[in-house]
Structures are given as C-alpha cells and as structure tokens.
Amino acid sequence: MKNLPLIAYNTRFLILPWVKMKNLASHILGQMARILPGDWQKQYHHPIYWAIPLGVAKTIRPISPTGPSRRFGGSHCQSIFGSGCAMSNKPIELTPEELKTLLERVKAAVSEEDYEIIKEMTEVLQAMSQVVDQKAASIKRLLKQLFGQKSEKKKGVLNNQDNEDKPDEPKKKPSAYTGAKKVQINLEGLKPGEFCPLCLKGKVYRKSPGIVIRIVGSPPLGGTLYEMEKLRCNLCGETFTAKPPEDIGEKKYDETATAIIALLKYGNGFPFYRLVKNASPSAKPAYAEMLKQAAQGELFHSDDTTAKVLSLMKEGETENGRKGIFTTGILSKMEDRMAVLYFTGRNHAGENIDDLLQKRLQGLSPPQLMCDALSRNIPKVLEVILSNCLTHGRRNFVDIIDAFPDECRHVIETLAKVYHNDEIAKDKSMSPQDRLTFHQAESKPLMDDLYTWFKQQLDEKRVEPNSGLGKAIAYMMKHWAPLTRFLEIPGAPLDNNICERALKKSIIHRKNSLFYKTQNGADVGDMFMSLIQTCNMAKENPFDYLVALQKNACEVAENPEKWLPWNFRHSIPSPN
C-alpha cells in the first residue's frame, strides 16, 4: 500500500530476458486495473478516476496579465456527456487566486474530511491539466511530422488576416532562372532616340524589358546515334567505313551528361543508382580548396539531420557507444560569399565544426557560430562565439498556442516586431555595425520587456514550471545570452533558418535515394551537394559549373582557387 503512488504513476516495467509470455503488458495492465480501484479507495478515501474529459481536465492554469484564460466545461464537455451535462451550460473561469479563495470557503462549510477530499480532487485536476496540455503539444508536433506544416509565420499561427488583401508575390523572380535561354525581342518600327509616335514631340528611351517566361519540358539526357556507312568490295572483300565527326569526342558520356546526372541526384534527390564517375576526380581539387577557404569564415551556421549509410549500420555501435548516423550542414560566411558544406558519418555538428576549424589559419579571431541549443552542436576543442536560434525558442510557444493562447500570442507578437526590425535593416542594406546600433535602439527594449515578463510569470507563480508554457519560458531564460547575441555583436544573425533550408536538400536526397551504401559513397554525395548548393547560394548555375570543372580538369588541379563556385566564370577560356 505504501508504494501505491509509485505503481499508479509509473508506466515503466522491468521485464527480465527469460520471461516470455504473449501479451504480457496487457496482462499486467489488466491485473492492475482490477486491483488498483480497491487499494486507491483505501488509501485516498475516494474512488479512482480513470478518465477526465478534455474540456474538464484542461481547466486551471495561471492567467496572463490581461485576465483569466481557462475555462471549466464548455462545448467539448457537452459533446461528450450530452446537453444534460451539468457542466455544459456555462463555462467557469477560475484563476489560481480564485481557486484558493474557493477552497477557503469550502473549508468553512464542510467537514475536515470532506475538505481534504475536495482539495485532493482539485490538485489532481490541476495536474491533469498540465499533462493534457503537454500531450496536446506532443500530438501537435507528431501531426507536423506526419503531415507537415506550411509555415510558422505569425499570420498562420495567430490566424492574422491583416494581409489577406495583398496579392501573392511570384514564387520566383526572373533573375532566378539562371540557365534559361534569353531571347531579345525588339519593337518593330521604333528605336531608342526616335520621336514618340503618339505625341510626336518627346523621344523614347530604353527601360527595363518586360519579361515573359515559358517553361518547356525536355528529357534530362539526350543521345545521338551516329551511323557510319560501310561499303565492302564484292571481289577482294575490303571494307570501307566512314569516319565519325571529329567534334563528337571519344567518351560515351560527355561532360554535360555527367554534370546533369550529378545535379539531378545530389541537387534534387533523383534516385540514380548508376552515376558516371568521371566528374568526381575533377571536382575534388575545387572541393578541397572550398573547404580550406570556408574554414576562414567569420560566421558559421550548423545543424544536423539523420542519415543512412549501410556499411556503418552493419558495424553497429562504435567504441564510445554511438549508434547514430548524421548529415551535418555547415554554412560559412566569408565577407560577401557563402559556402555550403555537408558531412555525413558518425560525427555530430560540433565535432564536424571542430574538424573544419582545424584548417583555420593561426591568429584569426574566434568565429561566430549560430546553432540550436543542443550540446552536441557546440565544438569542444576550438573557441567560438556562440549564438542560439531564436526561431527554436519561438517554436516552443507555437507548439502550445492552443493551450496558452494569450501568453503565446504575447511572445510571438513581440518577436515579430524584432524580426520586422531586422527586415528594415536588410532593406536599407545597413552595415553590420549600423544594424547592431539599430537593433540596440529598437529591439533591445522589446527583448528586455519580454525577459521581464518571463521572469514575472515564474516569480509570481502565474505559470506552473512543469507545464508546457513553463518549459518554453525556462528554455528562453536559460539560453537568453546566446539568443540575444544579435544585440551585442555586429553581424550576429537572429536564427538558423538558412542552415535548416540548406539541410532540406540533404533530406530530399535521403527520402528519394534512401541511403548510401558505403562511407565513400556518402563522401562523394557530400562533395557534390556542397558544390551544387554553394553554386545556388552564389546565384550561379551548378550545371555550368560542373561542366566547366570537367572540361578544364587540368587547370582546376593546378589552380583550384580560381575554380570555385563564385569565381569560376572568370577562368573559363574564351571560345576564340
């Protein structure tokens, strides 16, 4: 009987290896269900409550500064028990202070024994409210994983319709079609500098052209079959064969075929299992040089996602007990350039950052590192200036907005103002120092008020620390310094969204191609994805880049620093 609370609230069981019984867990739970009600009645002097309706369980929690925020009963209770439910007629708003006052009135009106029962029931109700809120947030996260979520923007989260009337912007601007064929169409009968045909007085001048885009389909690979005519002498038997054109080359797959296959597989996740290997040797020198230059960056973004490498999966655990296999995405900002790097294997993001920084020149100041707050993302060997992702902290409030609408709205709207300030800084092309000064003037008061509000919620016991809201607030307060690094250091970003977008390319490849067979295959995939995504970041056509590396393999090996995604066009020989 003394261990009843341990059994009632603990759902874990130790099953010894030699115990084999079909449906053992169901037998245990069934036996508990038969015995527990009697023991519970003896211990707590009231029946056990196996279930509490959602509308009743999610009832009591601390209020926001603007007023009460939870109700008893309501339409959900009515839908469960029907219109005759006593709790369905009128929702009851209760704050913790009101509940305390109610218990004092009950204590004066009933016996001591009845009061203790009512008090315990109230405490159970509060505990169940917290559990339901946490489970609701967990289910919401599960639904996101299963069905996805279009956006976490304030408009979608808060059901804000302020921007409904604004027309949707095109998904892609004309400048995004870097590989498109351009056709110049001139006005018939009118040239720049001529008199206006309408007013006959002014002269026309050239403006930005109007753009019309037409997308056509074509196979990713095309082939040409050359049939060389053969003639044979009917007397001596000699055969004469036509010579193939000199410009068709000797290789079955030319540079463009290899480039498009690599681009489709490692850039778009197409499950090609027969990759032409000619592109790999020519790309290695450029990739090694890009790693070297990326290590000198002043700002790094990093994050992890899971991966599958069959050879590593067969090996099982490592000596330190690690089973996981990961793909780390690292973005290195070097002045006006950005390198995107991928590393697949046993290492976490922090360990891959350590390995990359080993190539860093001596004497350089510690770089900035933006990542989420997981300890495995932080390098252990070399020093960095750590910033944490503000979006991760915000996401904790997005997940629980249904349970705590007023408080979450307050946090999300405050952070929206901070992001709006950052957009203003980008639109005005502020320097890092000017951006810092602007954020300190406009965003720091907002963040200071938010921190004060967080502290007030906990100090004044307006929120239960173990509730979903309490944990979200605790996360923000625990990591407040790295979350607000953009208020201290020039150029520090607000979030790690750019790295998460880069990792989506690896996730697309994982979903389509499923796995790498060997570690070498993963290394080749990392190399191609790094080069392709760095081209995209530099607004260069990755197809042109991969073709150029193969056609100029000797020059790439001799001077790889001239054949990087952001400068390779200057090194391509002219057609003449």
Secondary structure, 3 states (H helix, E strand, C coil): CCCHHHHHHCCCCCCCCCCCCCCHHHHHHHHHHHHHHHHHHHHHCCCCCCCCCHHHHCCCCCCECCECCCEECCHHHHHHHCCCCCCCCCCEECCHHHHHHHHHHHHHHCCHHHHHHHHHHHHHHHHHHHHHHHHHHHHHHHHHHHHCCCCCCHHHHCCCCCCCCCCCCCCCCHHHCCCCCCCCCCCCCCCCCCECCCCCCCECCCCCCCCCCCCCCCCCCCCCCCCCCEEECCCCCCEEECCCCHHHCCCCCCHHHHHHHHHHHHHHCCCCCCCCCCHHHHHHHHHHHHHHHHCCCCEEEEEEEECCEHHHHHHCCCCCCCCCCEEEEEEEEECCEEEEEEEEECCCHHHHHHHHHCCCCCCCCCCEEEECCCHHHCCCCCCCEEEECHHHHHHHHHHCCCCCHHHHHHHHHHHHHHHHHHHHHHHCCCCHHHHHHHHHHHCHHHHHHHHHHHHHHHHCCCCCCCCHHHHHHHHHHHCHHHHCHHHCCCCCCCCCHHHHHHHHHHHHHHHHHCCECCHHHHHHHHHHHHHHHHHHHCCCCHHHHHHHHHHCHHHHHHCHHHCCCCCHHHHCCCCC
